[in-house]
């Protein structure tokens, strides 16, 4: 279905709307990640409140996620974007971004296809799909999407664990590293040193 929808969207000039996927209630309960709307509201409220108290928003976010299905947040990198290569290919925004740590001792490479797929620090994978690689503006922890990454931005990159449902062999076959052609195996972000 995605292949058809993406083809139609490209031919419509890049903008289309779609409602997917038709499922029974039992199928949704078996396959969907529960409480994601509640989680989104919690994340927004946590960041807003941390900013209003002049507290560290990333630390507040880690605390808020701890007792959810996304229980592990690890700071992977803090630094400045030094290069971004982005192209539109087959309806996807694909590319890479590079950054150097604030102390100049470490390098980050991000690979993305609409979303961040892997974060490599000094050439080693620190977080990879299906776990979440999140790029945040360093001061306010505002998310920076792949489309808005720019040279010179000061970033904090965090890895967030995904629910167990998204880490099964069946799920990894559909949206794990190999599904995106990445040469790295999946390792849960909380297990990477």
C-alpha contacts under 8 A as a table, 3 or more apart, distances in Angstrom:
res1	aa1	res2	aa2	distance
1	X	4	X	5.22
1	X	5	X	6.10
2	X	5	X	4.98
2	X	6	X	5.82
3	X	6	X	5.27
3	X	7	X	6.21
4	X	7	X	5.19
4	X	8	X	6.28
5	X	8	X	5.18
5	X	9	X	6.05
5	X	18	X	7.72
6	X	9	X	5.00
6	X	10	X	6.16
6	X	91	X	6.31
7	X	10	X	5.28
7	X	11	X	6.35
7	X	91	X	7.67
8	X	11	X	5.13
8	X	12	X	6.16
8	X	16	X	7.94
9	X	12	X	5.01
9	X	13	X	6.53
9	X	14	X	5.10
9	X	15	X	5.69
9	X	16	X	5.36
9	X	91	X	7.91
10	X	13	X	5.37
10	X	14	X	4.76
10	X	15	X	7.51
10	X	90	X	7.99
10	X	91	X	6.17
11	X	14	X	7.02
12	X	15	X	6.26
12	X	16	X	7.05
14	X	91	X	7.64
23	X	26	X	7.94
23	X	27	X	5.82
23	X	28	X	6.37
24	X	27	X	5.17
24	X	28	X	6.41
25	X	28	X	5.13
25	X	29	X	6.27
26	X	29	X	5.16
26	X	30	X	6.21
27	X	30	X	5.06
27	X	31	X	6.08
28	X	31	X	5.30
28	X	32	X	5.22
29	X	32	X	5.93
29	X	34	X	7.92
31	X	165	X	7.68
33	X	36	X	6.64
33	X	163	X	7.39
33	X	165	X	7.51
35	X	38	X	5.27
35	X	39	X	6.16
36	X	39	X	4.87
36	X	40	X	6.14
37	X	40	X	5.07
37	X	41	X	6.37
38	X	41	X	5.19
38	X	42	X	6.18
39	X	42	X	4.93
39	X	43	X	6.10
39	X	68	X	8.00
40	X	43	X	5.16
40	X	44	X	6.31
41	X	44	X	5.24
41	X	45	X	6.15
42	X	45	X	5.17
42	X	46	X	5.92
42	X	64	X	7.42
43	X	46	X	5.11
43	X	47	X	6.23
43	X	61	X	6.67
43	X	64	X	7.24
44	X	47	X	5.35
44	X	48	X	6.16
45	X	48	X	5.12
45	X	49	X	6.02
46	X	49	X	5.29
46	X	50	X	6.06
46	X	57	X	7.58
46	X	60	X	6.49
46	X	61	X	6.31
46	X	64	X	6.96
47	X	50	X	5.14
47	X	51	X	6.17
47	X	57	X	5.45
47	X	58	X	7.97
47	X	60	X	7.11
47	X	61	X	6.75
47	X	141	X	7.50
48	X	51	X	5.29
48	X	52	X	6.26
49	X	52	X	5.07
49	X	53	X	6.34
50	X	53	X	5.25
50	X	54	X	6.07
50	X	55	X	4.87
50	X	56	X	6.41
50	X	57	X	5.21
50	X	60	X	6.44
51	X	54	X	4.86
51	X	55	X	5.95
51	X	56	X	7.43
51	X	57	X	6.39
51	X	140	X	6.87
52	X	55	X	7.63
55	X	60	X	7.60
56	X	59	X	5.45
56	X	60	X	6.31
57	X	60	X	4.96
57	X	61	X	6.03
57	X	140	X	6.74
57	X	141	X	6.14
58	X	61	X	4.99
58	X	62	X	6.22
58	X	141	X	6.52
59	X	62	X	5.08
59	X	63	X	6.32
60	X	63	X	5.11
60	X	64	X	6.20
61	X	64	X	4.99
61	X	65	X	6.16
62	X	65	X	5.28
62	X	66	X	6.15
62	X	71	X	7.99
62	X	72	X	7.12
62	X	73	X	5.33
62	X	74	X	7.80
63	X	66	X	5.30
64	X	67	X	7.04
64	X	68	X	7.83
65	X	68	X	5.29
65	X	69	X	7.74
65	X	70	X	5.86
65	X	71	X	5.10
65	X	72	X	6.91
65	X	73	X	7.34
66	X	70	X	7.10
66	X	71	X	4.15
66	X	72	X	6.09
66	X	73	X	7.80
67	X	70	X	7.80
67	X	71	X	5.72
68	X	71	X	5.18
69	X	162	X	6.91
69	X	163	X	5.11
69	X	164	X	7.91
70	X	73	X	7.84
70	X	160	X	6.48
70	X	161	X	5.23
70	X	162	X	5.19
70	X	163	X	5.86
71	X	160	X	7.57
71	X	161	X	6.45
71	X	162	X	7.98
72	X	159	X	7.98
72	X	160	X	5.59
72	X	161	X	5.31
72	X	189	X	7.77
72	X	190	X	6.32
73	X	158	X	6.59
73	X	159	X	5.68
73	X	160	X	4.51
73	X	161	X	6.70
73	X	190	X	7.81
74	X	158	X	5.51
74	X	159	X	5.25
74	X	160	X	6.53
74	X	189	X	7.45
74	X	190	X	7.26
75	X	78	X	7.91
75	X	156	X	7.26
75	X	157	X	6.13
75	X	158	X	4.38
75	X	159	X	6.45
76	X	121	X	7.70
76	X	126	X	6.85
76	X	156	X	7.66
76	X	157	X	5.50
76	X	158	X	5.18
76	X	159	X	6.49
77	X	101	X	7.03
77	X	108	X	7.27
77	X	121	X	7.49
77	X	155	X	7.98
77	X	156	X	5.76
77	X	157	X	5.11
77	X	158	X	7.05
78	X	101	X	5.65
78	X	102	X	6.67
78	X	138	X	7.51
78	X	154	X	7.65
78	X	155	X	5.73
78	X	156	X	4.44
78	X	157	X	6.35
79	X	99	X	6.28
79	X	100	X	5.42
79	X	101	X	3.91
79	X	102	X	4.65
79	X	154	X	5.72
79	X	155	X	5.50
79	X	156	X	6.65
80	X	99	X	5.24
80	X	100	X	5.58
80	X	101	X	6.37
80	X	102	X	6.67
80	X	151	X	7.85
80	X	152	X	5.70
80	X	153	X	5.53
80	X	154	X	4.48
80	X	155	X	5.91
81	X	84	X	7.69
81	X	97	X	7.27
81	X	98	X	5.86
81	X	99	X	4.11
81	X	100	X	6.67
81	X	149	X	7.96
81	X	150	X	6.79
81	X	151	X	5.09
81	X	152	X	5.02
81	X	153	X	5.33
81	X	154	X	6.58
81	X	155	X	7.19
82	X	97	X	7.68
82	X	98	X	5.54
82	X	99	X	4.87
82	X	100	X	6.73
82	X	151	X	5.35
82	X	152	X	6.16
83	X	97	X	5.55
83	X	98	X	5.07
83	X	99	X	6.85
83	X	150	X	7.61
83	X	151	X	5.67
84	X	95	X	7.56
84	X	96	X	5.95
84	X	97	X	4.28
84	X	98	X	6.43
84	X	149	X	7.11
84	X	150	X	6.58
84	X	151	X	6.69
85	X	95	X	5.31
85	X	96	X	5.31
85	X	97	X	6.19
86	X	93	X	6.62
86	X	94	X	5.68
86	X	95	X	4.40
86	X	96	X	6.62
87	X	93	X	5.74
87	X	94	X	5.45
87	X	95	X	6.20
88	X	91	X	6.19
88	X	92	X	5.45
88	X	93	X	4.64
88	X	94	X	6.13
89	X	92	X	5.26
89	X	93	X	6.51
89	X	94	X	6.74
92	X	113	X	6.11
92	X	114	X	5.90
93	X	112	X	7.63
93	X	113	X	5.49
93	X	114	X	4.90
93	X	146	X	7.73
93	X	147	X	7.47
94	X	111	X	7.81
94	X	112	X	5.56
94	X	113	X	4.37
94	X	114	X	6.33
95	X	111	X	5.93
95	X	112	X	5.47
95	X	113	X	6.72
96	X	109	X	6.84
96	X	110	X	5.37
96	X	111	X	4.49
96	X	112	X	6.13
97	X	109	X	5.69
97	X	110	X	5.07
97	X	111	X	6.68
97	X	149	X	7.86
98	X	107	X	7.22
98	X	108	X	5.49
98	X	109	X	4.59
98	X	110	X	6.39
99	X	107	X	5.78
99	X	108	X	5.02
99	X	109	X	6.64
100	X	104	X	5.86
100	X	105	X	7.48
100	X	106	X	5.88
100	X	107	X	4.60
100	X	108	X	6.22
101	X	104	X	5.03
101	X	105	X	6.23
101	X	106	X	5.23
101	X	107	X	6.19
101	X	108	X	7.72
102	X	105	X	7.89
103	X	106	X	7.72
104	X	107	X	7.83
106	X	121	X	6.93
106	X	122	X	5.96
107	X	121	X	5.72
107	X	122	X	5.18
107	X	123	X	7.87
108	X	119	X	6.88
108	X	120	X	5.60
108	X	121	X	4.61
108	X	122	X	6.29
108	X	123	X	7.65
109	X	119	X	5.91
109	X	120	X	5.08
109	X	121	X	6.56
109	X	123	X	7.55
110	X	116	X	6.72
110	X	117	X	7.38
110	X	118	X	5.80
110	X	119	X	4.78
110	X	120	X	6.37
111	X	116	X	6.03
111	X	117	X	5.66
111	X	118	X	5.55
111	X	119	X	6.90
112	X	115	X	5.34
112	X	116	X	4.25
112	X	117	X	5.02
112	X	118	X	7.16
112	X	146	X	7.03
113	X	116	X	6.50
113	X	117	X	6.83
114	X	146	X	6.37
114	X	147	X	7.82
115	X	145	X	7.34
115	X	146	X	6.21
116	X	119	X	7.68
116	X	132	X	7.62
116	X	133	X	5.63
116	X	134	X	7.17
116	X	146	X	6.94
117	X	128	X	5.71
117	X	129	X	5.32
117	X	130	X	7.84
117	X	132	X	7.87
117	X	133	X	6.74
117	X	177	X	7.71
118	X	125	X	6.75
118	X	126	X	7.58
118	X	127	X	5.66
118	X	128	X	4.29
118	X	129	X	6.47
118	X	133	X	6.62
119	X	125	X	5.82
119	X	126	X	5.75
119	X	127	X	5.40
119	X	128	X	6.55
119	X	133	X	6.69
120	X	123	X	5.18
120	X	124	X	4.92
120	X	125	X	4.31
120	X	126	X	5.74
120	X	127	X	7.45
121	X	124	X	5.29
121	X	125	X	6.46
121	X	126	X	6.49
125	X	128	X	6.91
125	X	184	X	7.47
126	X	159	X	7.83
126	X	189	X	6.64
126	X	192	X	6.08
126	X	193	X	7.68
127	X	131	X	6.60
127	X	132	X	7.32
127	X	133	X	6.29
127	X	159	X	5.72
127	X	187	X	7.55
127	X	188	X	7.38
127	X	189	X	5.29
127	X	192	X	7.73
128	X	131	X	5.68
128	X	132	X	7.12
128	X	133	X	6.93
128	X	177	X	6.90
128	X	186	X	6.37
128	X	187	X	7.28
128	X	188	X	7.93
128	X	189	X	7.54
129	X	132	X	6.33
129	X	133	X	7.63
129	X	175	X	7.20
129	X	176	X	5.52
129	X	177	X	5.83
129	X	186	X	7.15
130	X	162	X	6.69
130	X	166	X	6.70
130	X	167	X	7.05
130	X	172	X	7.33
130	X	175	X	6.45
130	X	176	X	5.53
130	X	177	X	7.51
130	X	186	X	8.00
131	X	159	X	6.90
131	X	160	X	5.89
131	X	161	X	4.90
131	X	162	X	5.02
131	X	188	X	7.00
131	X	189	X	6.83
132	X	159	X	5.52
132	X	160	X	4.96
132	X	161	X	6.36
132	X	162	X	6.81
133	X	157	X	7.04
133	X	158	X	6.05
133	X	159	X	4.82
133	X	160	X	6.69
134	X	143	X	7.17
134	X	144	X	7.84
134	X	157	X	5.64
134	X	158	X	5.26
134	X	159	X	6.21
134	X	160	X	7.63
135	X	143	X	5.94
135	X	144	X	5.45
135	X	145	X	7.22
135	X	155	X	6.48
135	X	156	X	5.99
135	X	157	X	4.53
135	X	158	X	6.55
136	X	140	X	7.96
136	X	141	X	4.82
136	X	142	X	5.30
136	X	143	X	4.46
136	X	144	X	5.45
136	X	155	X	5.53
136	X	156	X	5.15
136	X	157	X	6.05
136	X	158	X	7.76
137	X	140	X	6.06
137	X	141	X	4.87
137	X	142	X	5.16
137	X	143	X	6.32
137	X	144	X	6.54
137	X	153	X	7.38
137	X	154	X	6.09
137	X	155	X	4.76
137	X	156	X	6.20
138	X	141	X	5.60
138	X	142	X	7.88
138	X	154	X	5.60
138	X	155	X	4.66
138	X	156	X	5.07
141	X	156	X	7.62
144	X	148	X	6.01
144	X	149	X	6.21
145	X	148	X	5.27
145	X	149	X	6.36
146	X	149	X	5.51
149	X	153	X	7.44
150	X	153	X	5.97
159	X	189	X	6.33
160	X	189	X	6.89
161	X	188	X	6.81
161	X	189	X	6.04
161	X	190	X	7.08
162	X	166	X	6.38
162	X	167	X	7.38
163	X	166	X	5.62
163	X	167	X	7.01
164	X	167	X	5.06
164	X	168	X	6.69
165	X	168	X	5.87
165	X	171	X	7.37
166	X	171	X	5.42
166	X	172	X	7.06
167	X	171	X	6.04
167	X	172	X	5.99
168	X	171	X	5.19
168	X	172	X	6.09
169	X	172	X	5.07
169	X	173	X	6.15
170	X	173	X	5.28
170	X	174	X	6.81
171	X	174	X	5.26
171	X	175	X	6.18
171	X	176	X	6.99
172	X	175	X	5.23
172	X	176	X	3.97
172	X	177	X	7.35
172	X	178	X	7.99
172	X	179	X	7.78
173	X	176	X	5.86
173	X	178	X	7.24
173	X	179	X	6.44
174	X	179	X	5.98
175	X	178	X	7.74
175	X	179	X	5.44
175	X	180	X	7.32
176	X	179	X	5.52
176	X	180	X	7.18
176	X	186	X	6.93
177	X	180	X	5.52
177	X	181	X	6.52
177	X	182	X	5.13
177	X	183	X	7.32
177	X	184	X	6.55
177	X	185	X	6.44
177	X	186	X	6.33
178	X	181	X	4.84
178	X	182	X	5.38
178	X	183	X	6.93
178	X	184	X	7.71
178	X	185	X	7.62
179	X	182	X	7.54
187	X	191	X	6.83
187	X	192	X	6.89
188	X	191	X	5.44
188	X	192	X	6.78
189	X	192	X	5.37
190	X	193	X	7.98
